[in-house]
């Protein structure tokens, strides 16, 4: 395994460990991803030090560069610092024991073997020695290499104990299976099902971190299928779980909106790594259970699910500990608008409708169109082909109108101040009426998006409201 240790920091750690007669090993994700030849987004390197990691971290950091800042987590017996693109974390080899209602362990000093036993999965329990006399030696007490080769997620010890001790590991099992395209070993998965209620003691912040790693994977539906099958979904994401199921009345059946949603998520994941656009895909139909209605001459309807769904977003973000900022507003906006491009595809495409869509979507129009295209999940190839042809037609018309009229994010060329000055009036409702009329006239193509035409239209609307323009120079 010596070839795996081609990062210079490992030699520094080895030299200091030898000088201080302290055994040290690199463990966990670095070893796993190296064996997989996988370039990981997580550039963490975990070093286990028998006897304590904090002092070792300080000595290594000082040896690399005297100005490197070491962050110490004394309660956990760990310390870390950044080295180039890596985060190097040092932890003392330890044993752990857990109380029933907490995932915070009681920690004691231990051996490397003790430390490997406390790891979540066999593929994360492999280690490489950094000690001078055994540098590069591979230590794999739980056959993690076998599981790596056979693409298996398995716990090192009894899975019931592993998951009961730290229930977050159940989500991590599903996350790794999704990211790596592995399968969860049967006994391990059965234990997740058995212990799924234990996830309730895990903080929302920890849960959302794992969920978002699933969402950012190449095929996130894998993870959501496993979350559903394991009974975790209803606890960690009840709003999505509520999309499950079909209902039939008078021989008419609606589709299962859960399976449709995760198909849309897979579709959009082929086109973008934008986490918040992927969230928009997950939440675009989130209000369908609330808006579902059967009408005898129409069948199943979900009228207003775009509007109601957008109103649900803040509460969902708050409940799941997602950011209540512009990212939330972006998702909310796309959920609100997601039916608009689709209606343009089906109906006669008017310039006015496209201008209004460009104005309402602004800089997010391209993301909205990507979402709408991902929303095509029909199994009818002829229908899909026709839809995509219409979609291309809408995009072409959108591009031409934007080039001609500059509608995206436009500000009406007449300000409220100019209306007040022209008609010599106080700020009032009439000012807003005139501004809105000018905006609508531009979007409807009645006047161009320029000051001269807008000024003439302002005078006309003012006169309709009984106002007299002061046009004296």
N, C-alpha and C positions, 0 to 999 in steps of 0.2 A: 504493500500500500504506500510505499515511499513516494511514488509518482503523484499521489493525491496531495502531498504536502509541499506543493511548489510555491506556496505563498511565504515570503520571507519571515513573516511574523512567527511562524511555527518554529523556526530555528532559534529565534530569540527566546521564545517560551521554553524550549527544550534546554537551552544553555542556562537560563535562570533556574529552572526546576532542578537541573543537575547540580548547580552551585549550592542550592539550598537543600539538596537531598529530599525533594518533595515530588512525589509522582504526579504527573499531569497527562491528561488525555483529551483529544478532541472527540466530541460525541454529537449525536443527534442529527439535525437536518443537514449539516454540511457533509457528514459522512454519507448519508442517504443520497443526497443529490449528486455528490461526486460519483458514486457507484452507478447512478442512473444516467450519468453524463447530461444532467439537467441543469440548465441555467435558471436558477431560482430568483424570484423577485425578492425573496427574503435573504439578505446578505449577512445574516447573523452567523457567528461562529461561537459555539458553546465549548468552553474548556472546563473540564472537571478536574479539580485539584484535591488530592487526598490530604486532609488536614486543614483546609480553609483556602478560599479563593481571593479574599479581599486584598491581603498583603501581596499576593502574587500579582494581582492586577496592577497594583501601584508600582511594583518593581519593573514589570514588563513595560508599562507605559513610560516610566522614567527612562528606561533603556532605549526605547524607540525615539522619544523626543521629550525633553524636560517640560515642555509647555502643554503636553497633552492633558486634558482634564479627565479625571476618573470620577465617574458617578457611582456612589456607594449606596446600596440598599441593605443597611445593617440588619434590619429585622429578618431579612431573607438570607443573609450571609452571602450576598452576591455583589459584584462590582463590574462595571463595564466602561469601555471607552471606544471611540471611533478610530479606526486605522484605515486610511484611504476610503474605499467604498464599503468597508466592512464594519459591523458592530461586533466587538469581541467581548463576550460575557464570561466571567470567571465565577465558578460556584464551587463551594466545598462539597466533596462527596458526602452524601447524606442518606439517612433512613427517614421515612416519613410515616406518620400515623394520623388518622383523621377522626374527627368527631362527626356524629350523624348529621347535624344540621349546618355544617360548615365545610367548604372546600379548601379552607386554609389549614395546612398540615401542621402537626407538631413535629418539629425537626430535631434530629440528633445527628452527630457526626457518624460517618460510616465509611465503608470501603467502596471501591469502584463497583464491585458486584452489587452492593446495596443500592448504589445509585442507578445502575442499569435496571434493577428490579422495579424501581419506582417510575420508570419511563412509561409513556402511554402505550406505545406499540413496538413490536419487535423491530420494525424498520427504522425506528428512532432510538433503539437501544444499542446500536453498534458503536464501537469506539475504536480509535486509532491511538496507539501509544506515542507520546512525545518524549519519552524518557530515553536517555542516551544509549542505554544497553539494549533497548528494544524498540528503537525509533522506527515508526511505520508499521509496527505489528498490529494486526487486525484482531479485535476481541469481540466475539459474537456469541454470547452464551445462550441466546434464545432463537438461533437460526434465522435471524433477520435477513441474511443474504438469500436464503432459500425463499422466504416470503417476498423479497424484492424481485427475484427472478420469476416467481409465479404470480406476481401482482396481487398479493394478499395483504389485507389489513387484519392484524391479529394482536391481541394484548399479550405481554410477556407472561403475566400471571393470570389467575382466575379472573375472567372479565367481570363477573359480578362484583368482586372486590375493587377492581380497577375503576369501574364506572360508578359504583356507590361512593367510593372515596372522593373522586373528582368527576362529577357528572358532565362537566364541559367536554371531557374526553369522548363522550358519545357524539357530540357535534363535530369534534375533530376527526373522528373516524370517518364520518360521512364527508367531511371536507377533503380529507386526504384521498378518499376513494374517488371523489369527483375530480380533484386537481390532477391526480396521477392516472386516472382511468383504471383503478384497481377495484377489486371486489372485497367486501367485508366478509371474512370467514364466518361460516354459519353459526358456530357457537358464540362468537363475538357479537354477531348481529342479534341473535336471540336474546342475548343479555341486554342489548340496548332496548329492545322491546320491553323486556321484563323490568328494566330500571328507568324507563322514560320519564316517569313522574319526578324522578330526582332532579331533572333539569330545572325545576322550579326554584331551587336554592341558588342557582347561578345568576349573577347580575345581568341586567339587560345589556350593559356595555360589552361584556364578554361574549354574549350570544350574538350581538349584531356584528362583532368583529369576524366571527366564524361564518355567519350568514353571508357577509359581503365577500368573503374569499370564495365561497361557493358561487355567488352571483358573478364574480369576475373570472371564473374558470372558463375553459374552452367550450364545454357543454354543460351549462348549469342545471339543465333539467335532470341530469343524473342525480344530483344532490337533492333536488326537491322530490323526486320519486322516492328516494331513500328516506327522507324526512317524513314523507307521508306513510310509507310502509312501516316505519319504526314507531309510529304514533307520536313523534316529536312535533310534527308540523302544527297540530292543533294548539300546542302550548307555546311554541316560539313564534308562530306567525298565524294567529287565528283568522285574521282578515283574508288571507290567501286560502286557508283551509275552508272557509265558508263558501268559496267558489265551487267546491267539489259537488258532484252529483248531477243527475239529470231527472227530469220529470216529464211524464207523458199524459196528455189530456186529449181525448178525441183522436187518438192516433198520431198526434203531433208532439214531437219531442224536441227539446232544445239541446244544444251541445253542452258537454261538460266544460265549464269555463275555466276550471283549474288546469285541465290538460291543454286547453287552447292557450292559456296564458303562458305556461312554461314552454310551449312550442314557439310562441311569439318571442319569448326570451331567448331561446336557442337561435331563432332566425336573426334577431338583432345582434346577438353576440358574434355572429359571423362578419358583421359589418363595423362594429365599434367596440372599443374597450372603455368607453365613457361609462363609468359606474352609474351616473345619475340618469343617463339615457336608458340604461338597463333597468333601473328602478322604475322609470316611466313605463317600460314594457310590462313589468310585473304588476303595476297598479292601474293600467289603463282601463281595465274592466272591473275594478274592485267594487264598484257599486251595483253590479248586476244583481246580486242577491236582494238588495234593498229595492230595486226598481222592477223586478221580474213580475210580469202580469200576463195572464192568458186572456186573449180576446177572441171570441168564437170565429169571427170572420177574418182574423189576421194571424192567429196563432200566438206564439210567445213574443212578447215585446219587452224591451228594457229601456223605455223612453226616459231620457234625462240622466242616463247613467254616466255620461260625460260630466255634466254639471254637478251632480251629487257626488261623483267620485272625486272631483277636484276639491269639493268642500270637506271630504273625508281625509285628505292628505295631511293637514296639520296635526290632527289627532293621532293618525297612524305614526307619523314621524316622532311625535312627542312620546307615544307609548313605547316605541322601539328604540328610543334614545338616538335618533338620527338628527342631524343638524337642522335647527329651525331658522334657516337663513336663506340666502339666494338659491342654494341648491334645492331646498324644499319648494321654493316658488317656481323654479324651473320645472320640476317634476309636475307640480300642480298645473302649470300652464300647458304642458304637453298632454296631460290627462284631459283637461278641459277642451283642448282643440283637436283631439285625435280623430274625431269623426268628420271634421270639416273637409280635409282633402279627399276622404272616401266619398263623401256626398258629391264632390265635384266630379269624381270619376264616373259616378252613376248618372248624374244629371247633365243637362246641357251646360257647358262651361262658359259662363259669362265673364266678361272682363271685370265687372263690378265685384263678383264673388271672389275672384282671384286677388284683386286689389285689397279687399277687406281681409282676406287670409294673410296676405303679405304684411299688412299693417299690424294685425293682431299678433302674428307670430314673431315679427321682427327678425332679429339675428338668429332665432331658433328655428327658422323655417326649414332649413336643411335637416336638422335633427327630427323635426316633426314628420317630414316626408319619409325619412328612414324608418321611423316608428310605424307609420302607416303601411309602408311596403312590407315590413316584418309581420304586420297584422293579417296578411293574406295566408291563411292556413287551410284553404279548401283542398280537398283531395281530387277535385275535378280539374284536370289539366287544361281542358278547353276554357273553363271559366277563369283559371289563373292567367292563361295567356292573354285573353281578352282584357282582363283587368289591368295587367301590366302594360299592355299597349295604350290603354286609356290613361294610365298613370304617366307614361312617357309624354303623352300629348299635353297633359296638365302641366308637367314640369317645363316643357318647351314654351308653353304660353306664359307661364309664370316668369320665366327668364326674359322673354321679350317685353312683357309689361314692366318688369323691374328696370330694365335698361332704358325704356322709354319714359316711364313716369316717376322713377326713384321713390317708390312707395315705402319700401322697407324702412321702418323706424323714422318716417318723415315727421316733421313738426309742421303743423299748419302755418302757411306763410304770413298769416295775420295774427298778431298777438292780442291778448286781452287789453293791454295798455293802448294799442293803436285803436281798437274799437272805442275805448273810453274817450280817447282824445278826439277821434273823428266825430263822434256824436255828442261830445261834451256832456257825458253822463257819469254818474257815480258807479262804482262796482256793483253789479246787480245780476239777477237771473238772466236778464236780456243779453248780457255780455256772453254768458255761457251758451245760450241758445244760438247766437250768431256764430260763435266759434265752432260749435258742433255742426251747424248747417254747412259751414265752409268745408270742414273735414269730410262730411258725407258727400258733398258735391264733388270733391276731388276723387274720393274713392269710387263714386258712381260714374265717373268720367264726364260729368256735366261741365266741369271746368278743369283746366290744367293745373298741375302742381307748381304754380308760380304766383308771385305777388300781384302782378297786374290784374290777372283774371280773378284772383281771390278778392282784391279790393273792390272791383266792380260788383262782384256777387255780394260782398259785405254791405255795400250801399243799398242794394236791392232788398236784402233781408231786413236791414234796419228800417227801411221805409215800410215794409210789411208789418213791422212791430210798432209803427207810429213814431219812429225816430227821425230827426232831421240832421243830415250830415253838414258839418262845417268844413267846406272845401276851400275856404279862403287861404291863400298862401301867406 
